[in-house]
């Protein structure tokens, strides 16, 4: 901006505050025109063949850019990942409670990680854990899609679910 424009830049393609091209000017001429209009000379693109500068009110430019960024931040949706932990010998009612809480998370738009932990010698009967995991996933099939199928990682079976995307 203004005098802080690097010395290596000799010529600039200058655009006035209305968006009209003034043309290619040397740096001192561009700065003089900006001062005459009581505005700032701001480099918009310095990686171009000929750097592009615009004569604008820098304070107003920063304010509008900040407002745009805040608006974009409001529009973006933060997706959280929730984790549900179950064990290989979990009872049916306890499993239903965990499924109900997972259903709530998915309906709110969160991703869910299901972890089935093996304790002690339970790891010998992996198929029981795999069966519980599949039972859990089947009950959520109507609202969730599988991002990552159940996979054994050390002492845990892990699976990842996300809400089904609805076409608008």
N, C-alpha and C positions, 0 to 999 in steps of 0.2 A: 504494500500500500504506500502510496506517495513516495517519500524519500527512501523508504526501506526496500524499494525495488532493486534487485541485485545489479551491480555494475556490469555484469556480463551481458545483460539485456540492453541492446542499443536501440532497436526498433520494436514498435508495438503496433498491432492492429487495434485501433481504438474504436470503441462503440460509445455513443453518447447516452445520456440518461433516458432518452426515449426509445432506445434500442436500435437506432439508425447507425450504420457504419460511417465513421468519419474518414477512415482510411489508415494507411500505414504512416505513422509519425515516429520521429525520434523521441526518446524519452523526455528530454527537456521541453519539447514543444507540447507533448501530451500533458505533462505536469502543469505547464502554463495555462493550457485550456481548462484544466480541471480547477485551478485556482481562480480563474476569471468567473467561472460559474459557482464558485464557493462550494465545490464538491470535492470528493476524493477520487484519485486514480487507483483502482484496485485491479490486480491481475486475476483474471478468471481462469485462464488456462496457460500455464507457462511451459507445458510439454509440447505444444504445437510447434510447427516449423517456424512460424512467426508468433510469438506470445500474444495472447489476446488480453486486452485490458478494457475496463469499463469505467466511465465517469459516473459515479453514483455517490449518494450519501451513505457512508460506511456504517454509521450508527443505525440507520434505518434498515440497511441490508442485514446487519447482524441480528437485529430484532426480528425481522421477518424470517430469517433462517432458523432462529431459535423456536419461533412459533410453529414452523413447519415440522421441525424435529419433534416437538411436543405432541403435535397432532398425529404424526406417524407412530409415536410411542403409544398413544391412546388406542390406536387402531389395532396394534399388534396384540395377539393373545398369547399369554404365557401358559405353556402346557407343563404341568407338573407330573412327575412320575411318583406314584404311590407304590408301596410294597406291602404285600400280604404274605405272611409266613404261616405255613401249615406244617404238620408232621405226618409221617407215614401212618401212624396209628390214631389219627384224628377221628372222632366220632361223627356220625351223620349230622346230628344237630349242630355241632360245632362247625362242621364244614358248611352247613347252610348259613350260619351266621357270618362266616368269612366271605361266602359268595355274595350275601346281601350287602356287605360293606364294599366289596369289589364292584358290584353293580352300581352302587351309589357313586363311587369314584369315576367310573366310566361314563355314567350319565352326566356328570359334571364336566366331562371332556378331558379328564386326566388319563394318562397312560398308567397301566398297572403291571407291576412285576410280581409274579407269583414265585415264591421260594418254598420248596419243600425240603426241610432239614432232616437228615438222618442222624439219629442219636445212637451212640454205642454200636451194637452189632446189627442194627437195623439195615445198615448198608449192604449186608449180605443178601437181603430180599429187595433188590432194586425194583422188581416188577410190581410190588405192592405200591411203592411210591409213585411209579409211573402211572399206575391205574388210578390212584387218587388225583394225580395231576390232570389226567385226561377227563376224569369225572368233573373236576372243577371247571375246566375249560368248556366242556360240553354245555354246562348250565348257563354259560355266558355267551354262547354262540349267537344268540339273537341280537345282541347289542355290541359285541366286540369281535375284532378280527385278530388273528394271531400274527404278531410281528416276528417273533422268534419261537420256534417250537421248543417243547421241553428238552433240555439238554443237561447232562450230568456234569457239574463243575465241582470237583472235590467231594464234599459231603452234602451238596445241595443240588436239587433239580431246579432249574430256573426256566421260566417261560415269560414272554412279554406280550401283553395285550394292549390294543388301542381301540378307541371308539370307531365304529364303522362310519366311513365318510358318506354323508348323504348328498346326493346331487340336487342342486337347486334349480 
